[in-house]
Amino acid sequence: MKSLLATCCIILIVAMCLVYMSKNGKVEQKPEQETVPAKNLEEPKPIVEESVKIFDNYKEALAESIKTQKPLFLYFTADWCAFCKKMKNETLENEQIKKELLSEYVPCYLDFDSNKDLARKLKIRQIPTYIAISPDGMILSRGQGYKNKDDFANWLKPKNVSFTE
């Protein structure tokens, strides 16, 4: 009985140490620990059709947005983000969503880890994060986290904002 009590105390102490260390930044929490069905961990399918450009550079995409007077669609993602991959595969690859994005926006997919300064400026704290920005730089809408195709289609609809003047 004493050995069982001692074992429970040791387990409790170890658990408390782990919680304390994680709050103090000494234990790294890995984002890939999120529970996602294995089918969603596949590499994203290509979303770009040959004739349409999806940018991976913010300055180039912004210049195109200004040139075409279409709003900019920023999608912050990362290779290690399971929900980013799931959203790319299940939502952004949906024909209806893809058609809307490519016809109404200048899409730009940015790696969160490679664009930390921009992410900080836009106050992005989690991914996936997606932002619609007018050609003059006004944030029209922002969202974060995985959205299925129906929820994302609703998010894409303008909210009392006219994209053309």
Residue frames as qw, qx, qy, qz and C-alpha x, y, z in Angstrom:
[[0.000, 0.886, 0.463, 0.000, 0.00, 0.00, 0.00],
 [0.306, -0.794, 0.101, 0.515, 2.85, 2.38, 0.85],
 [0.402, -0.149, 0.591, 0.684, 4.56, 1.68, -2.47],
 [0.206, 0.630, 0.658, 0.356, 1.34, 2.45, -4.36],
 [0.151, -0.939, -0.242, 0.193, 0.96, 5.72, -2.46],
 [0.410, -0.584, 0.335, 0.616, 4.61, 6.60, -3.13],
 [0.388, 0.187, 0.675, 0.599, 4.17, 5.84, -6.84],
 [0.085, 0.823, 0.535, 0.172, 1.07, 8.07, -7.03],
 [0.280, -0.878, -0.024, 0.387, 2.93, 10.88, -5.27],
 [0.441, -0.312, 0.502, 0.675, 5.85, 10.62, -7.70],
 [0.287, 0.472, 0.675, 0.489, 3.50, 10.71, -10.70],
 [0.075, -0.920, -0.384, 0.039, 1.70, 13.74, -9.25],
 [0.377, -0.734, 0.174, 0.538, 5.00, 15.56, -8.62],
 [0.419, -0.035, 0.611, 0.671, 6.25, 14.83, -12.14],
 [0.174, 0.685, 0.625, 0.331, 2.96, 16.08, -13.64],
 [0.189, -0.934, -0.197, 0.229, 3.10, 19.26, -11.57],
 [0.438, -0.506, 0.366, 0.646, 6.70, 19.86, -12.67],
 [0.364, 0.264, 0.666, 0.596, 5.74, 19.45, -16.33],
 [0.030, 0.863, 0.486, 0.136, 2.85, 21.91, -15.97],
 [0.333, -0.851, 0.014, 0.407, 5.11, 24.40, -14.18],
 [0.456, -0.297, 0.503, 0.671, 7.88, 24.04, -16.77],
 [0.316, 0.487, 0.650, 0.490, 5.49, 24.42, -19.71],
 [0.063, -0.940, -0.336, 0.016, 4.10, 27.66, -18.27],
 [0.348, -0.806, 0.228, 0.422, 7.64, 28.98, -17.90],
 [0.556, 0.757, -0.263, -0.223, 8.56, 28.16, -21.50],
 [0.248, -0.575, 0.776, 0.070, 11.00, 25.36, -20.62],
 [0.494, 0.140, 0.853, 0.089, 8.98, 22.60, -22.28],
 [0.196, 0.234, -0.440, -0.844, 8.21, 23.20, -25.93],
 [0.627, 0.354, 0.579, -0.383, 4.65, 22.42, -26.93],
 [0.164, -0.110, 0.742, 0.641, 4.67, 20.95, -30.42],
 [0.512, 0.263, 0.014, -0.818, 1.74, 22.08, -32.57],
 [0.511, 0.170, -0.737, -0.409, 1.67, 18.76, -34.41],
 [0.015, 0.030, 0.920, -0.390, 0.30, 17.15, -31.24],
 [0.552, 0.157, 0.115, -0.811, -3.18, 18.23, -32.30],
 [0.476, 0.119, 0.871, -0.031, -5.46, 15.27, -32.93],
 [0.516, 0.497, -0.215, -0.664, -6.39, 15.14, -36.58],
 [0.922, 0.169, 0.338, -0.085, -7.41, 12.07, -38.56],
 [0.582, -0.304, 0.534, 0.532, -4.47, 10.67, -40.53],
 [0.510, 0.560, 0.538, 0.370, -6.10, 11.37, -43.89],
 [0.053, 0.987, 0.143, 0.048, -5.83, 15.11, -43.16],
 [0.502, -0.706, 0.323, 0.382, -2.08, 14.98, -42.64],
 [0.730, 0.342, 0.400, 0.436, -1.38, 14.46, -46.31],
 [0.274, -0.204, 0.192, 0.920, 0.46, 17.14, -48.22],
 [0.384, 0.604, 0.271, -0.643, -1.91, 19.78, -49.56],
 [0.627, 0.468, 0.549, 0.294, -3.14, 19.26, -53.09],
 [0.266, -0.013, 0.223, 0.938, -2.03, 21.91, -55.56],
 [0.175, 0.704, 0.537, -0.430, -4.53, 24.75, -55.56],
 [0.064, 0.627, -0.258, -0.732, -3.08, 26.75, -58.42],
 [0.756, 0.533, 0.378, 0.043, -4.40, 26.37, -61.89],
 [0.675, 0.092, 0.257, 0.685, -1.81, 27.05, -64.56],
 [0.220, 0.619, 0.285, 0.697, -3.26, 30.39, -65.68],
 [0.386, -0.852, -0.122, -0.332, -3.92, 31.86, -62.21],
 [0.430, 0.387, -0.560, 0.593, -1.23, 32.99, -59.82],
 [0.660, -0.719, -0.214, -0.043, -1.42, 32.39, -56.12],
 [0.233, 0.779, -0.396, 0.427, 1.30, 34.47, -54.57],
 [0.812, -0.368, -0.343, 0.295, 3.71, 33.47, -51.84],
 [0.424, 0.017, -0.139, 0.895, 5.20, 36.97, -51.50],
 [0.039, -0.735, -0.537, 0.413, 3.24, 39.69, -49.71],
 [0.045, -0.588, 0.152, 0.793, 4.75, 42.66, -51.56],
 [0.007, 0.037, -0.762, -0.647, 4.12, 41.11, -54.98],
 [0.056, -0.526, -0.847, -0.053, 0.56, 40.19, -54.02],
 [0.056, -0.717, -0.342, 0.604, -0.12, 43.68, -52.66],
 [0.013, -0.389, 0.416, 0.822, 1.17, 45.22, -55.91],
 [0.065, -0.201, -0.864, -0.458, -1.17, 42.92, -57.88],
 [0.075, -0.637, -0.714, 0.280, -4.05, 43.86, -55.59],
 [0.014, -0.648, -0.046, 0.760, -3.45, 47.55, -56.23],
 [0.004, 0.210, -0.653, -0.728, -3.08, 46.95, -59.98],
 [0.174, -0.287, -0.866, -0.371, -6.28, 44.89, -60.30],
 [0.357, -0.293, 0.167, -0.871, -8.20, 46.70, -57.52],
 [0.780, -0.264, -0.531, -0.201, -9.15, 43.31, -56.06],
 [0.569, -0.717, 0.300, -0.269, -8.91, 42.69, -52.33],
 [0.313, 0.483, -0.802, 0.160, -5.92, 40.75, -51.11],
 [0.901, -0.339, -0.093, -0.253, -6.57, 37.37, -49.46],
 [0.124, 0.595, -0.743, 0.280, -3.77, 36.42, -47.05],
 [0.935, -0.243, -0.183, -0.181, -3.63, 32.86, -45.73],
 [0.071, -0.684, 0.679, -0.256, -1.02, 32.25, -43.02],
 [0.979, -0.039, -0.135, -0.145, -0.02, 28.62, -42.81],
 [0.184, -0.686, 0.704, -0.027, 2.93, 26.38, -41.85],
 [0.553, 0.259, -0.772, -0.176, 4.26, 22.98, -42.86],
 [0.164, 0.046, -0.891, 0.421, 3.88, 21.70, -39.30],
 [0.412, 0.081, 0.342, -0.841, 0.24, 22.87, -38.92],
 [0.180, 0.195, 0.960, 0.095, -2.17, 19.96, -39.29],
 [0.271, 0.692, 0.564, -0.360, -5.27, 22.16, -39.42],
 [0.153, 0.670, -0.304, -0.660, -3.66, 24.37, -42.08],
 [0.001, -0.182, 0.891, 0.417, -3.17, 21.30, -44.28],
 [0.197, 0.431, 0.868, -0.146, -6.68, 20.11, -43.54],
 [0.255, 0.746, 0.258, -0.558, -8.13, 23.49, -44.53],
 [0.117, 0.525, -0.566, -0.624, -6.07, 23.61, -47.73],
 [0.028, -0.020, 0.963, 0.266, -7.14, 20.10, -48.73],
 [0.065, 0.487, 0.865, -0.106, -10.79, 20.18, -47.71],
 [0.094, 0.808, 0.371, -0.449, -11.80, 23.83, -47.93],
 [0.041, 0.720, -0.293, -0.628, -9.52, 25.81, -50.22],
 [0.113, -0.154, 0.860, 0.473, -9.46, 23.00, -52.79],
 [0.377, 0.542, 0.708, -0.250, -13.27, 22.97, -52.99],
 [0.366, 0.378, 0.532, 0.664, -14.25, 24.06, -56.51],
 [0.093, -0.885, -0.401, -0.218, -16.73, 26.71, -55.34],
 [0.479, -0.806, 0.019, 0.347, -14.25, 28.21, -52.85],
 [0.584, -0.161, 0.405, 0.685, -11.37, 28.07, -55.31],
 [0.274, 0.602, 0.510, 0.550, -13.44, 29.79, -58.00],
 [0.228, -0.938, -0.256, -0.052, -14.46, 32.57, -55.58],
 [0.573, -0.645, 0.161, 0.479, -10.92, 33.11, -54.32],
 [0.536, -0.025, 0.478, 0.695, -9.33, 33.18, -57.74],
 [0.199, 0.631, 0.512, 0.548, -11.94, 35.44, -59.33],
 [0.242, -0.904, -0.268, -0.231, -12.65, 37.91, -56.53],
 [0.538, -0.807, 0.186, 0.157, -9.34, 38.14, -54.63],
 [0.478, 0.656, -0.559, 0.171, -5.60, 38.22, -55.10],
 [0.906, -0.417, -0.062, -0.045, -4.72, 35.13, -53.05],
 [0.281, 0.677, -0.588, 0.343, -1.43, 34.99, -51.17],
 [0.909, -0.363, -0.203, 0.002, -0.40, 32.01, -49.05],
 [0.123, 0.776, -0.480, 0.391, 2.32, 32.88, -46.57],
 [0.742, -0.096, -0.593, 0.299, 4.45, 30.65, -44.41],
 [0.478, -0.860, -0.128, -0.126, 4.00, 31.86, -40.84],
 [0.777, -0.452, 0.092, 0.429, 7.56, 30.97, -39.82],
 [0.565, 0.179, 0.277, 0.756, 9.10, 32.83, -42.78],
 [0.009, 0.605, 0.262, 0.752, 6.93, 35.94, -42.38],
 [0.451, -0.474, -0.612, 0.445, 7.07, 36.59, -38.63],
 [0.127, -0.167, -0.099, 0.973, 7.43, 40.38, -38.98],
 [0.341, -0.188, -0.439, -0.810, 4.28, 40.66, -41.10],
 [0.542, -0.407, -0.732, -0.063, 2.46, 38.19, -38.82],
 [0.358, -0.357, -0.481, 0.717, 3.43, 40.31, -35.81],
 [0.058, 0.042, -0.115, -0.991, 2.29, 43.51, -37.56],
 [0.503, -0.221, -0.516, -0.658, -1.07, 41.87, -38.35],
 [0.457, -0.337, 0.554, -0.609, -1.32, 40.51, -34.78],
 [0.837, 0.068, -0.462, -0.287, -1.53, 36.88, -35.87],
 [0.382, -0.529, 0.659, -0.375, -1.30, 34.61, -32.87],
 [0.658, -0.005, 0.748, -0.086, -2.50, 31.31, -34.31],
 [0.304, 0.342, -0.619, -0.638, -2.74, 29.58, -37.65],
 [0.346, 0.380, 0.462, 0.722, -4.41, 29.10, -39.94],
 [0.038, 0.670, 0.292, -0.682, -5.30, 32.79, -40.10],
 [0.356, 0.429, 0.577, 0.597, -6.86, 34.41, -43.14],
 [0.048, -0.628, -0.208, 0.748, -7.33, 38.11, -43.78],
 [0.417, 0.670, 0.472, 0.393, -9.05, 40.06, -46.56],
 [0.289, -0.557, -0.022, 0.778, -7.38, 43.44, -47.17],
 [0.456, 0.847, 0.246, -0.123, -8.58, 46.14, -49.55],
 [0.704, 0.465, 0.040, 0.535, -6.12, 47.46, -52.16],
 [0.027, 0.813, -0.161, 0.559, -5.68, 50.58, -50.02],
 [0.327, 0.286, -0.741, 0.512, -4.61, 48.47, -47.02],
 [0.532, -0.301, 0.294, -0.735, -7.80, 48.40, -44.94],
 [0.034, -0.023, 0.993, -0.114, -8.55, 45.08, -43.23],
 [0.537, -0.130, -0.361, -0.751, -11.97, 44.02, -44.47],
 [0.902, -0.281, -0.045, -0.326, -12.28, 40.75, -42.59],
 [0.176, 0.510, -0.820, 0.189, -10.16, 38.31, -40.64],
 [0.913, -0.235, -0.048, -0.329, -10.62, 34.80, -39.38],
 [0.034, 0.557, -0.817, 0.146, -8.63, 32.06, -37.77],
 [0.539, -0.088, 0.794, -0.267, -8.77, 28.34, -37.27],
 [0.114, 0.085, 0.903, 0.406, -10.07, 25.62, -39.53],
 [0.534, 0.335, 0.220, -0.744, -13.33, 26.34, -41.35],
 [0.541, 0.249, 0.785, 0.170, -15.23, 23.83, -43.49],
 [0.227, 0.230, 0.535, 0.781, -16.28, 24.88, -47.00],
 [0.141, -0.755, -0.576, -0.279, -19.71, 26.18, -45.96],
 [0.421, -0.798, -0.199, 0.384, -18.43, 28.27, -43.06],
 [0.434, -0.302, 0.299, 0.795, -15.58, 29.59, -45.18],
 [0.168, 0.478, 0.597, 0.622, -17.93, 30.46, -48.06],
 [0.245, -0.878, -0.410, -0.043, -19.92, 32.58, -45.60],
 [0.503, -0.627, 0.039, 0.594, -16.70, 34.16, -44.34],
 [0.424, 0.059, 0.454, 0.781, -15.74, 35.13, -47.91],
 [0.068, 0.772, 0.538, 0.333, -18.95, 37.08, -48.42],
 [0.190, 0.361, -0.165, 0.898, -18.45, 40.82, -47.91],
 [0.293, -0.582, -0.663, 0.369, -19.84, 42.22, -44.68],
 [0.051, 0.947, 0.283, -0.146, -21.36, 45.54, -45.74],
 [0.323, -0.617, 0.381, 0.609, -18.13, 46.36, -47.50],
 [0.703, 0.695, 0.083, -0.131, -17.99, 47.30, -51.14],
 [0.745, -0.204, 0.360, 0.523, -14.90, 46.05, -52.92],
 [0.388, 0.362, 0.391, 0.752, -15.43, 48.49, -55.77],
 [0.052, -0.517, -0.290, 0.803, -16.05, 52.20, -55.54]]
